[in-house]
């Protein structure tokens, strides 16, 4: 048979590429891990690379639940205690900033600190997104949550670093550390966070994220997920007593 087709070129190319790499999902209170196997419940939210998008005003009172590798911790925030800090915390939790983040600085009988995103790119942009100081209206008592600040002023430079007081640290009050909430459930969980590393290298945490945790701080506890809890339903009104 004759073929009316001219020269025909057939090129078949099958390319299969699989890229598997360590997810780089990624201060005491100074602003200067490998997640346990099978414990990550981080939600797949967009990376928080634009702080300007996270400016919601927090409710007057709200609760946030942190699921960690040691158990659940519930923090109740009262916005009137520290409005700037409460709003920032509310937005960070809602946006998924803490999902997969290490609890990287645990000093027994002092405090437990966290606040780096698992992603270095996210930590980098939020390090510049400072908020103004709040007046200190509450004392740094056991279980109260407060923002860390750089060792050296200027003021009004809080970002995302937070700590939970292990004991009465009221000496911090006069230094401008303003609590904005408190642990209402799971303080026994906070007490169990791994603290043998002491002060860790915050510079490396910021630059390398979870890669540094995996190689150098594998026993750190992790916040696998953080969520804002729905408001508790209002209690039904007590009916009047019949007379």
RODO-2510 file (C-alpha; in nm, 4 decimals, decimal comma):
residues 243
     n   res          X          Y          Z
     1     x     0,0000     0,0000     0,0000
     2     x     0,1084     0,3489    -0,0755
     3     x     0,1229     0,5985     0,2038
     4     x     0,0388     0,9630     0,1351
     5     x     0,2188     1,0616     0,4553
     6     x     0,5599     1,2152     0,4321
     7     x     0,8328     1,1522     0,6838
     8     x     0,6773     1,0867     1,0179
     9     x     0,8692     1,1294     1,3466
    10     x     0,7390     0,9708     1,6606
    11     x     0,8886     1,0774     1,9915
    12     x     0,7692     0,9147     2,3081
    13     x     0,9062     1,0525     2,6331
    14     x     0,8048     0,9345     2,9781
    15     x     0,9511     1,1222     3,2653
    16     x     0,8725     1,0254     3,6186
    17     x     1,0209     1,2399     3,8898
    18     x     0,9567     1,1905     4,2586
    19     x     1,0942     1,4520     4,4925
    20     x     1,1025     1,3446     4,8524
    21     x     1,2843     1,5663     5,0938
    22     x     1,2652     1,6723     5,4538
    23     x     0,9743     1,9058     5,4845
    24     x     1,1123     2,2284     5,6092
    25     x     0,7934     2,3181     5,7638
    26     x     1,0274     2,5085     5,9364
    27     x     1,3505     3,3759     7,3328
    28     x     1,4087     3,4122     7,8976
    29     x     1,1782     3,4993     7,7558
    30     x     1,4431     3,6350     7,5283
    31     x     1,3541     3,6996     7,1673
    32     x     1,7210     3,6486     7,0564
    33     x     1,2158     1,7900     6,5940
    34     x     1,1877     1,5821     6,4587
    35     x     0,8144     1,5446     6,5129
    36     x     0,7452     1,2216     6,6913
    37     x     0,6503     0,9547     6,4405
    38     x     0,2822     0,9438     6,3657
    39     x     0,1928     1,2473     6,5744
    40     x     0,1743     1,5249     6,3172
    41     x    -0,1759     1,6582     6,2616
    42     x    -0,0670     1,9868     6,1029
    43     x    -0,3317     2,1276     5,8726
    44     x    -0,2436     2,2067     5,5149
    45     x    -0,2946     2,5819     5,5294
    46     x    -0,1172     2,8378     5,3124
    47     x     0,2193     2,9456     5,4482
    48     x     0,1803     3,2668     5,6479
    49     x     0,4267     3,4705     5,4430
    50     x     0,2241     3,7946     5,4463
    51     x     0,1617     3,9189     5,8029
    52     x    -0,0512     4,2055     5,6676
    53     x    -0,3269     3,9550     5,5940
    54     x    -0,3615     3,8562     5,9598
    55     x    -0,5139     4,1560     6,1346
    56     x    -0,8391     4,0232     6,2821
    57     x    -0,9537     4,1524     6,6199
    58     x    -0,9760     3,8742     6,8766
    59     x    -1,2928     3,8028     7,0750
    60     x    -1,3097     3,9460     7,4266
    61     x    -1,2416     3,5983     7,5664
    62     x    -1,1442     3,2907     7,3690
    63     x    -0,9677     2,9595     7,4083
    64     x    -0,6999     2,7957     7,1960
    65     x    -0,6103     2,4278     7,2115
    66     x    -0,2543     2,3148     7,1469
    67     x    -0,2090     1,9501     7,0587
    68     x     0,1488     1,8565     7,1464
    69     x     0,3621     1,5464     7,1549
    70     x     0,3007     1,5323     7,5315
    71     x    -0,0765     1,5943     7,5202
    72     x    -0,3294     1,8756     7,4909
    73     x    -0,3008     2,2216     7,6443
    74     x    -0,5833     2,4771     7,6475
    75     x    -0,5056     2,8472     7,6855
    76     x    -0,7758     3,1006     7,7719
    77     x    -0,7078     3,4534     7,6502
    78     x    -0,8687     3,7659     7,7949
    79     x    -0,8212     4,0415     7,5401
    80     x    -0,8521     4,3226     7,7966
    81     x    -0,5342     4,1943     7,9668
    82     x    -0,3258     4,2736     7,6566
    83     x    -0,5164     4,3636     7,3381
    84     x    -0,2167     4,3799     7,1037
    85     x    -0,0799     4,0485     7,2219
    86     x    -0,4195     3,8812     7,2200
    87     x    -0,4926     3,9879     6,8629
    88     x    -0,1540     3,8662     6,7409
    89     x    -0,1951     3,5315     6,9179
    90     x    -0,5464     3,4851     6,7779
    91     x    -0,4270     3,5418     6,4220
    92     x    -0,1237     3,3188     6,4575
    93     x    -0,3320     3,0282     6,5820
    94     x    -0,6050     3,0723     6,3212
    95     x    -0,3520     3,0924     6,0412
    96     x    -0,1706     2,7732     6,1444
    97     x     0,1566     2,9436     6,2367
    98     x     0,2275     2,7076     6,5270
    99     x     0,1345     2,3825     6,3529
   100     x     0,4467     2,1657     6,3605
   101     x     0,6469     2,4184     6,5663
   102     x     0,9038     2,3093     6,8281
   103     x     0,8828     2,3964     7,1973
   104     x     1,2453     2,4892     7,1781
   105     x     1,3423     2,6449     7,5104
   106     x     1,2344     2,4771     7,8303
   107     x     1,3959     2,5939     8,1539
   108     x     1,2687     2,3887     8,4495
   109     x     1,1265     2,5969     8,7329
   110     x     1,1149     2,8991     8,5020
   111     x     0,9286     2,8748     8,1720
   112     x     0,8632     2,6887     7,8444
   113     x     0,9097     2,8880     7,5255
   114     x     0,7970     2,8511     7,1640
   115     x     0,7274     3,0765     6,8678
   116     x     0,9346     2,9812     6,5646
   117     x     0,7364     2,8549     6,2717
   118     x     0,8478     2,5192     6,1288
   119     x     0,9208     2,7135     5,8086
   120     x     1,2233     2,9489     5,8121
   121     x     1,0604     3,1606     5,5404
   122     x     0,7614     3,2235     5,7655
   123     x     0,9707     3,2917     6,0764
   124     x     1,1761     3,5430     5,8790
   125     x     0,8859     3,7636     5,7682
   126     x     0,7122     3,7544     6,1070
   127     x     1,0323     3,8562     6,2833
   128     x     0,9811     4,1982     6,1240
   129     x     0,6069     4,2155     6,2013
   130     x     0,6367     4,3766     6,5437
   131     x     0,3512     4,4754     6,7717
   132     x     0,3333     4,7469     7,0353
   133     x     0,3829     4,6655     7,4002
   134     x     0,0766     4,6195     7,6185
   135     x     0,0622     4,7594     7,9724
   136     x     0,1260     4,4929     8,2346
   137     x    -0,2138     4,4315     8,3908
   138     x    -0,1559     4,0756     8,5157
   139     x     0,1338     3,9132     8,6964
   140     x     0,3535     3,6392     8,5500
   141     x     0,2116     3,3655     8,7678
   142     x     0,2335     2,9930     8,7069
   143     x     0,0480     2,8976     8,3905
   144     x     0,0256     3,2508     8,2522
   145     x     0,1318     3,3024     7,8899
   146     x     0,3410     3,6032     7,7867
   147     x     0,5426     3,7342     7,4904
   148     x     0,9185     3,7185     7,4990
   149     x     1,1124     4,0273     7,3957
   150     x     1,4619     4,0957     7,2638
   151     x     1,7341     4,1321     7,5231
   152     x     1,8073     4,4839     7,4064
   153     x     1,5445     4,7577     7,3556
   154     x     1,3864     4,9347     7,1640
   155     x     1,0439     4,8683     7,3007
   156     x     0,7374     4,7781     7,0965
   157     x     0,9146     4,4925     6,9217
   158     x     0,7275     4,1783     7,0198
   159     x     0,6643     3,9317     6,7395
   160     x     0,5710     3,5637     6,7796
   161     x     0,7847     3,4324     7,0664
   162     x     0,5798     3,3185     7,3656
   163     x     0,6423     3,1502     7,6982
   164     x     0,4362     2,9809     7,9672
   165     x     0,5468     3,0457     8,3241
   166     x     0,6289     2,7362     8,5301
   167     x     0,6163     2,9269     8,8591
   168     x     0,5472     3,2705     9,0012
   169     x     0,7822     3,4857     8,7914
   170     x     0,6441     3,8181     8,9106
   171     x     0,9936     3,9701     8,8881
   172     x     0,9239     3,9892     8,5130
   173     x     0,6301     4,2249     8,5627
   174     x     0,8458     4,5332     8,6192
   175     x     1,0422     4,4460     8,3043
   176     x     0,7353     4,4916     8,0860
   177     x     0,6402     4,1290     8,0261
   178     x     0,2621     4,1435     7,9946
   179     x     0,0601     3,8201     8,0301
   180     x    -0,2499     3,8039     7,8110
   181     x    -0,3874     3,4601     7,8982
   182     x    -0,3426     3,1500     8,1085
   183     x    -0,3396     2,7732     8,0785
   184     x    -0,6767     2,6450     8,1975
   185     x    -0,6317     2,2800     8,0983
   186     x    -0,3192     2,0682     8,0611
   187     x    -0,0648     2,2465     8,2801
   188     x     0,0561     1,8991     8,3783
   189     x     0,1360     1,8520     8,0085
   190     x     0,3396     2,1740     7,9994
   191     x     0,5350     2,0459     8,3009
   192     x     0,6459     1,7438     8,0950
   193     x     0,7972     1,9289     7,7974
   194     x     1,1526     1,8157     7,7266
   195     x     1,3950     2,0536     7,8965
   196     x     1,7380     1,8906     7,8965
   197     x     1,8646     2,1031     7,6065
   198     x     1,8228     2,4286     7,8013
   199     x     1,9047     2,7312     7,5855
   200     x     1,9043     2,6347     7,2194
   201     x     2,0503     2,8217     6,9217
   202     x     1,7714     3,0534     6,8157
   203     x     1,9689     3,1791     6,5198
   204     x     1,9838     2,8305     6,3722
   205     x     1,6197     2,7697     6,4507
   206     x     1,5293     3,0819     6,2563
   207     x     1,7575     3,0014     5,9621
   208     x     1,7204     2,6237     5,9359
   209     x     1,3871     2,5476     6,0947
   210     x     1,3072     2,1832     6,1465
   211     x     1,6228     2,0684     5,9697
   212     x     1,8194     2,1962     6,2703
   213     x     1,5756     2,0348     6,5100
   214     x     1,6042     1,6992     6,3379
   215     x     1,9804     1,6920     6,3428
   216     x     2,0580     1,8625     6,6732
   217     x     1,7467     1,8697     6,8936
   218     x     1,5544     1,5520     6,8130
   219     x     1,3961     1,5189     7,1580
   220     x     1,2181     1,8521     7,1548
   221     x     0,8432     1,8383     7,1932
   222     x     0,6325     1,9654     6,9056
   223     x     0,3057     2,1528     6,8704
   224     x     0,1412     1,9293     6,6149
   225     x    -0,1630     2,1551     6,5784
   226     x    -0,3217     2,4641     6,7353
   227     x    -0,6842     2,5690     6,6920
   228     x    -0,9248     2,8302     6,8227
   229     x    -1,1992     2,6499     7,0130
   230     x    -1,5622     2,7382     6,9460
   231     x    -1,7329     2,9355     7,2228
   232     x    -1,8971     2,7250     7,4888
   233     x    -2,2745     2,7116     7,4468
   234     x    -2,4624     2,9440     7,6773
   235     x    -2,6188     2,7760     7,9765
   236     x    -2,9968     2,7650     7,9583
   237     x    -3,1697     3,0156     8,1804
   238     x    -3,2976     2,8719     8,5052
   239     x    -3,6771     2,8765     8,4970
   240     x    -3,8442     3,0680     8,7777
   241     x    -3,9503     2,8676     9,0779
   242     x    -4,3268     2,8143     9,0830
   243     x    -4,5044     2,9825     9,3746
***
